[in-house]
Each structure stands twice: as C-alpha cells, then as structure tokens.
Amino acid sequence: MPETDDTTGDLPTEPPERAALRAEARAFLEAHAEPLLEADPWEVAGFPDEEEAHAYFERGRSWQRTLAEHGWAGLTWPEEYGGRGLPGWATRIFAEESARFGSHAGFIRASMAMLGPTLLEWGTDEQKRRFLPTMLSGEVAWCQLFSEPGAGSDLAGLAARAVLDGDEFVVDGQKVWNSSAQFCEWGFLLVRTDPDAPKHQGISFLLVDMSSPGIEVRPLVQANGSAHFNEVFLSGVRIPADQLVGDLHGGWGPARAVLAKEAGFIGGSGGGKRTTDRLVDLARRFGRLDDPVVRQGIARTHSRERIVALMGQRLRDVVRSGGPPPFDPALTKVFASDSKVHTGQLAAAIAGAAATASGPDIDPVVRWVQAEVINRYSISIGGGTTEVQKNNLGERSLGLPREPRSDKDVPWRDVPRS
Ligand SMILES: Cc1cc2nc3c(=O)[nH]c(=O)nc-3n(C[C@H](O)[C@H](O)[C@H](O)COP(=O)(O)OP(=O)(O)OC[C@H]3O[C@@H](n4cnc5c(N)ncnc54)[C@H](O)[C@@H]3O)c2cc1C
C-alpha cells in the first residue's frame, strides 16, 4: 500500500504509472509469493543442520529466480544487464507490496545489494555483461571474501597476497567470517598486490570462481550449532586478470563502495512490523501482555523499527534518484544495531527461564528467542562494528579530528602486524 500522509491520514493519489506498477506487482505477488499469514513467524535462519541450512539458502535462490523470470529482479538496473531500467520509486513500490508476503531471497539479496551496484560503478562492460544477469537470476550466488584473521576493522591491513603471472593472478592467503561461502559459486575478494605501497594503495579487487583449484572452504560452527560463517583458504589459486575490478592496486575504491552498500543494506533491512508483532505474540504466550515494563519495551521496539525503516527509505529514495545520501548511511546501521540489542534483551526478558531450554525438540518460539539473543550482536559487528562506524560518523559527519594514524605513509610491509 502507498504510505499514508502523516498529517491527514489520507492515502495520497499515485501517479498513473506508479499505480500501474503497483497493480502489476500485486498481481505477481498474489500469484507467486507466500502470503505472510502462511509463513512461519518463528522461522530462524541459523540451522544446526547443514542440510537444512543449505535448503534455506536454496529457497532464497529459488525466489530470486522467480523474481527474475517475471521481471522483478534488478528493477533499477540497466536493461542491457538484465534489469528493468526503472526509476528508484519502482523498488520502493515493490518493497511495499512485498511486505504482505513471506517470500524473500535471503542471503542472495544481501550479496546482490553489495556487489551489483559496485560492479555497475566499477566493472568493465564485459564484466557487467558477464556477471550481472546471472547474479540477478540467482544462478550465481556471491560471497564476500574481505576479512582476515588479522584484518577486520582494519580491513586495509589485509595480507592475502596476489602476484600477477602472465595473464593470471596467483593468490595465497586466508579469509574468515565469510557468510554462506559454503553455498556460493563465486566470491569477491580483496588481495594485496603491492606490499611496498601504503596499505590502502596496494590492494586489488578480484572476482573468483569458488570452484577454482586451491580454494578450501571450512564452515565455522557457532555456539548454537549452526555454521553461518566460514574460513576460506586460498593456496596458489589462479584468477584470470580480466576478473580484476577497478585498477590494479586500486581495489580500495570498489571495496569502499561494497562497504557503504553493506552498511546501508544492513541498516535499512532492520525495519518492518514483524519483530514488534512477534514480541506482542510472545508476551501474550508468556502472559506478560499487561506488564507495563514489557509494554513499554514493545512500544520502544515499534518506534525504533519505524524510524529505521523511514531512514532506510529516505536514503534509498534519494540515492536511487541520483542524489547524494541525505545523511551518512552508517547512521542507519548504528541505529538498527542498537535496536537489535534492545529487541534481543526484551525477548529474553519476556520468555524468562524458558529461554534457556535446549535439545532437539525445542519449542520454535523459544528457538526464535534464543536466536534473537545470540544474533543481537551480529549486526553490530558484521559490515563494520558499531565502534568503528561511530568513529567514521564522528570524522565524516561531525568533522571531529581523525584518529591518529601512524601507518599512513608507511609501506604496508613495514607496518607492524600481530
Ligand atoms: C554476522 C556477520 C557476518 C559477516 N560476514 C562477513 C562476510 O561475509 N565476509 C567478510 O569478509 N567478513 C564478514 N564478517 C566479518 C566482519 O566484517 C568483521 O567481524 C568486522 O569487520 C570486525 O572485525 P573483527 O571481527 O576482526 O574485529 P576487530 O577488528 O578485531 O575488533 C575487535 C574489537 O575492537 C574494536 N575496534 C577495532 N578497531 C577499533 C577502532 N579503531 N576504534 C574503536 N574500536 C575499535 C571493535 O569495535 C571490536 O569491538 C562478518 C561478521 C559478522 C558478525
């Protein structure tokens, strides 16, 4: 539904082309998507069972394929690369209509939001033609190969090494915390190509086929038994030079584009009504609906979710129509992260001792509470920690003095590392 006018409560009249697209979207969704009421409200994405986790990933891919087959993938991407070439409002209309349905592309949507616009901005024509259509159709899923054991917040300190040998790069190194890498066909990878340059200036951005010889993906099993992340080891992996994105040693540009999109995506995806709805349902199940402290907490969740959704919408609308971001995208991520911490604590407080249950036959509601508690920190770490985002906000948005940097003009190879 179109947003109501906050001052009058009336539905605004939509220009005919937007109303037509809305009707088209609604017809498509009603024919193909799972209605929200039929979707399991307590579904969690972290599965202890690898087969179940893989099936969940593939359900996301299958929905992405359906979107692409019916012309609903890449609404704003150029037609020549499989998109529909529509203005930014088309994505908003489709998102509004989709809110009544449970179908989603899951991880594929996140990696597409990071890499798609980056390739559109930094890729060659050949790379765009080769990689964007299969990304949109879900045929090829992409994982992010950035973090290393010694390079997370200080990403530019990364040590995975690539040496140009004829028309191929030869890569050696280790990546870590790579979400869903065990299920992805391709990865976008940061490597050091010039160790003699200062750290930001000797990095290159490569696209790599995950089935290349020399790549080993090892899932990392977490406390709840699921393996969201992986370690990825690269030993003598040969990558064709035409899979370099941007300039040789100039990978920090596209890397920053990915990080900005990631922060915006994580921040913007926290909105919606469903967490509030679930907390209300949870409070009802545990007989806490009349508890004034719980009610206050739910009201706070609702307000914060609404604010995050509006921030995300404003950001997307302006950026898609070609304008500069109205505020630093890191702001939405910091705000959404704080909200998630609050939601996790509230869910645990409502469920009380029941939240400590364990075993294979655990009540799905309790499993959801536990996932909320465990995952409340993932958003404040993944895509750049809250502390680092706050540093960036201080420097970029508030004009505060930069953090002291002792390694600014020092060749990367001379910077002390742990
Ligand atoms: C859910 C999730 C998904 C992820 N997915 C991926 C992925 O797909 N691909 C990938 O490459 N990586 C991924 N990551 C890794 C993520 O990018 C890193 O965990 C993150 O950048 C932090 O790095 P680190 O873990 O090495 O922590 P560190 O950088 O070692 O930080 C440790 C602590 O020190 C603080 N700190 C560090 N520097 C500063 C500073 N300058 N000022 C103040 N405090 C500071 C941090 O805030 C943190 O609290 C994921 C992480 C999570 C949680």
Ligand as a Chemical Component Dictionary entry (heavy atoms), coordinates in Angstrom:
data_LIG
# 
_chem_comp.id                   LIG 
_chem_comp.type                 NON-POLYMER 
_chem_comp.pdbx_formal_charge   0 
_chem_comp.three_letter_code    LIG 
# 
loop_
_chem_comp_atom.comp_id 
_chem_comp_atom.atom_id 
_chem_comp_atom.alt_atom_id 
_chem_comp_atom.type_symbol 
_chem_comp_atom.charge 
_chem_comp_atom.model_Cartn_x 
_chem_comp_atom.model_Cartn_y 
_chem_comp_atom.model_Cartn_z 
_chem_comp_atom.pdbx_ordinal 
LIG C1  C1  C 0 27.152 -11.660 11.040 1  
LIG C2  C2  C 0 28.486 -11.355 10.412 2  
LIG C3  C3  C 0 28.677 -11.571 9.074  3  
LIG C4  C4  C 0 29.930 -11.333 8.495  4  
LIG N1  N1  N 0 30.092 -11.631 7.172  5  
LIG C5  C5  C 0 31.296 -11.405 6.591  6  
LIG C6  C6  C 0 31.482 -11.754 5.215  7  
LIG O1  O1  O 0 30.594 -12.289 4.548  8  
LIG N2  N2  N 0 32.678 -11.527 4.654  9  
LIG C7  C7  C 0 33.711 -10.969 5.361  10 
LIG O2  O2  O 0 34.766 -10.764 4.767  11 
LIG N3  N3  N 0 33.574 -10.652 6.680  12 
LIG C8  C8  C 0 32.389 -10.867 7.313  13 
LIG N4  N4  N 0 32.227 -10.579 8.650  14 
LIG C9  C9  C 0 33.363 -10.076 9.419  15 
LIG C10 C10 C 0 33.234 -8.627  9.856  16 
LIG O3  O3  O 0 33.372 -7.753  8.781  17 
LIG C11 C11 C 0 34.277 -8.382  10.953 18 
LIG O4  O4  O 0 33.956 -9.224  12.046 19 
LIG C12 C12 C 0 34.280 -6.947  11.419 20 
LIG O5  O5  O 0 34.787 -6.101  10.424 21 
LIG C13 C13 C 0 35.131 -6.770  12.707 22 
LIG O6  O6  O 0 36.387 -7.309  12.538 23 
LIG P1  P1  P 0 36.999 -8.334  13.610 24 
LIG O7  O7  O 0 35.991 -9.393  13.880 25 
LIG O8  O8  O 0 38.338 -8.746  13.115 26 
LIG O9  O9  O 0 37.133 -7.488  14.944 27 
LIG P2  P2  P 0 38.338 -6.461  15.338 28 
LIG O10 O10 O 0 38.588 -5.561  14.193 29 
LIG O11 O11 O 0 39.465 -7.290  15.827 30 
LIG O12 O12 O 0 37.674 -5.663  16.505 31 
LIG C14 C14 C 0 37.664 -6.143  17.865 32 
LIG C15 C15 C 0 37.025 -5.052  18.738 33 
LIG O13 O13 O 0 37.843 -3.855  18.701 34 
LIG C16 C16 C 0 37.051 -2.739  18.317 35 
LIG N5  N5  N 0 37.842 -1.827  17.486 36 
LIG C17 C17 C 0 38.667 -2.171  16.453 37 
LIG N6  N6  N 0 39.216 -1.062  15.917 38 
LIG C18 C18 C 0 38.714 -0.009  16.597 39 
LIG C19 C19 C 0 38.884 1.406   16.497 40 
LIG N7  N7  N 0 39.701 1.948   15.563 41 
LIG N8  N8  N 0 38.204 2.198   17.360 42 
LIG C20 C20 C 0 37.373 1.665   18.311 43 
LIG N9  N9  N 0 37.176 0.326   18.457 44 
LIG C21 C21 C 0 37.822 -0.495  17.602 45 
LIG C22 C22 C 0 35.894 -3.312  17.507 46 
LIG O14 O14 O 0 34.770 -2.451  17.512 47 
LIG C23 C23 C 0 35.627 -4.623  18.249 48 
LIG O15 O15 O 0 34.805 -4.390  19.372 49 
LIG C24 C24 C 0 31.005 -10.832 9.273  50 
LIG C25 C25 C 0 30.809 -10.627 10.645 51 
LIG C26 C26 C 0 29.574 -10.884 11.226 52 
LIG C27 C27 C 0 29.418 -10.687 12.696 53 
# 
loop_
_chem_comp_bond.comp_id 
_chem_comp_bond.atom_id_1 
_chem_comp_bond.atom_id_2 
_chem_comp_bond.value_order 
_chem_comp_bond.pdbx_ordinal 
LIG C1  C2  SING 1  
LIG C2  C3  SING 2  
LIG C2  C26 DOUB 3  
LIG C3  C4  DOUB 4  
LIG C4  N1  SING 5  
LIG C4  C24 SING 6  
LIG N1  C5  DOUB 7  
LIG C5  C6  SING 8  
LIG C5  C8  SING 9  
LIG C6  O1  DOUB 10 
LIG C6  N2  SING 11 
LIG N2  C7  SING 12 
LIG C7  O2  DOUB 13 
LIG C7  N3  SING 14 
LIG N3  C8  DOUB 15 
LIG C8  N4  SING 16 
LIG N4  C9  SING 17 
LIG N4  C24 SING 18 
LIG C9  C10 SING 19 
LIG C10 O3  SING 20 
LIG C10 C11 SING 21 
LIG C11 O4  SING 22 
LIG C11 C12 SING 23 
LIG C12 O5  SING 24 
LIG C12 C13 SING 25 
LIG C13 O6  SING 26 
LIG O6  P1  SING 27 
LIG P1  O7  DOUB 28 
LIG P1  O8  SING 29 
LIG P1  O9  SING 30 
LIG O9  P2  SING 31 
LIG P2  O10 DOUB 32 
LIG P2  O11 SING 33 
LIG P2  O12 SING 34 
LIG O12 C14 SING 35 
LIG C14 C15 SING 36 
LIG C15 O13 SING 37 
LIG C15 C23 SING 38 
LIG O13 C16 SING 39 
LIG C16 N5  SING 40 
LIG C16 C22 SING 41 
LIG N5  C17 SING 42 
LIG N5  C21 SING 43 
LIG C17 N6  DOUB 44 
LIG N6  C18 SING 45 
LIG C18 C19 SING 46 
LIG C18 C21 DOUB 47 
LIG C19 N7  SING 48 
LIG C19 N8  DOUB 49 
LIG N8  C20 SING 50 
LIG C20 N9  DOUB 51 
LIG N9  C21 SING 52 
LIG C22 O14 SING 53 
LIG C22 C23 SING 54 
LIG C23 O15 SING 55 
LIG C24 C25 DOUB 56 
LIG C25 C26 SING 57 
LIG C26 C27 SING 58 
# 
